[in-house]
Amino acid sequence: MAGKNDNATIGAIMLIAGGIIGAGLSLLYAPQSGVKTRRQLTRYAKKVRNEAEEAIRDTAESISDMMEDLTEKTTDLLDQGGEVAEDWRKHMLDALDRGQKGLEKQRKRLSQFWE
């Protein structure tokens, strides 16, 4: 049992040592200095932030335009609905007036019939 634990320990130590050696070699062969890399990262971060802000502005503008269009269309529909309602009101009043005249006419006929 002790042999298996020793092998696992040795394997773990070799893995850690390999990682440290690899990190050291990568720093030795890095194509540019850390200062230059940080500057590049800073520039890239600013560029990404500016693009994100622009995308947000464009999206907000698009939403604003859609809201204006929706408001105009809603207003137009309400105006049309008001016109349709007014037309129906006139038709209903005309129909009621014709019905009332028809009832008056029938009343006169019946009163003549009963007299």
C-alpha positions in Angstrom: 0.0 0.0 0.0 2.8 2.3 0.8 4.2 1.9 -2.7 1.0 3.2 -4.3 0.9 6.3 -2.1 4.6 7.0 -2.9 3.9 6.7 -6.6 1.0 9.1 -6.3 3.1 11.6 -4.4 6.0 11.4 -6.8 3.5 11.9 -9.7 2.0 15.0 -8.1 5.4 16.5 -7.4 6.5 15.9 -11.0 3.3 17.5 -12.3 3.8 20.6 -10.1 7.5 20.8 -11.1 6.6 20.5 -14.8 4.1 23.4 -14.4 6.7 25.6 -12.7 9.3 24.8 -15.3 6.8 25.4 -18.2 5.8 28.8 -16.7 9.4 29.8 -16.3 10.2 28.9 -19.9 7.2 30.7 -21.2 8.3 33.9 -19.4 11.8 33.5 -20.9 10.5 33.1 -24.4 7.7 35.7 -24.2 7.6 37.8 -27.4 7.2 41.1 -25.4 7.6 42.6 -22.0 4.9 42.6 -19.3 4.5 46.4 -19.5 3.8 46.2 -23.2 1.4 43.3 -22.7 -0.5 45.3 -20.0 -0.7 48.3 -22.3 -2.1 46.1 -25.0 -4.6 44.6 -22.6 -5.6 48.1 -21.4 -6.1 49.3 -25.0 -8.1 46.2 -25.9 -10.3 46.6 -22.8 -10.9 50.3 -23.7 -11.8 49.3 -27.3 -14.2 46.6 -26.0 -15.8 49.1 -23.6 -16.2 51.7 -26.3 -17.8 49.2 -28.7 -20.1 48.0 -25.9 -21.1 51.6 -25.1 -21.8 52.2 -28.8 -23.9 49.1 -29.1 -25.9 50.2 -26.0 -26.4 53.6 -27.5 -27.5 52.1 -30.9 -29.9 49.7 -29.1 -31.3 52.5 -27.0 -31.8 54.7 -30.1 -33.5 51.8 -31.9 -35.8 51.2 -29.0 -36.6 54.9 -28.8 -37.4 54.9 -32.6 -39.6 51.9 -32.2 -41.5 53.5 -29.3 -42.1 56.6 -31.4 -43.4 54.5 -34.3 -45.6 52.5 -32.0 -47.0 55.7 -30.4 -47.8 57.2 -33.8 -49.5 54.0 -35.0 -51.4 53.7 -31.7 -52.6 57.3 -32.1 -53.6 56.7 -35.7 -55.6 53.6 -34.6 -57.3 55.4 -31.8 -58.3 58.2 -34.2 -59.6 55.7 -36.7 -61.4 53.9 -34.0 -63.0 57.2 -32.9 -64.1 57.8 -36.5 -65.5 54.3 -36.8 -67.3 54.7 -33.5 -68.8 58.0 -34.6 -70.0 56.4 -37.9 -71.6 53.6 -36.0 -73.3 56.0 -33.6 -74.7 57.9 -36.6 -76.0 54.6 -38.1 -77.5 53.6 -34.9 -79.3 56.9 -34.4 -80.5 56.8 -38.0 -81.8 53.2 -37.5 -83.5 54.2 -34.2 -85.1 57.2 -35.9 -86.4 55.0 -38.8 -87.7 52.4 -36.3 -89.5 55.1 -34.3 -91.0 56.5 -37.5 -92.1 53.0 -38.5 -93.7 52.4 -35.1 -95.5 55.8 -35.3 -96.8 54.8 -38.8 -98.0 51.4 -37.5 -99.7 53.1 -34.5 -101.6 55.4 -36.8 -102.7 52.4 -38.9 -103.9 50.5 -35.8 -105.7 53.5 -34.4 -107.5 53.9 -37.7 -108.4 50.2 -37.7 -109.8 50.3 -34.2 -111.8 53.4 -34.6 
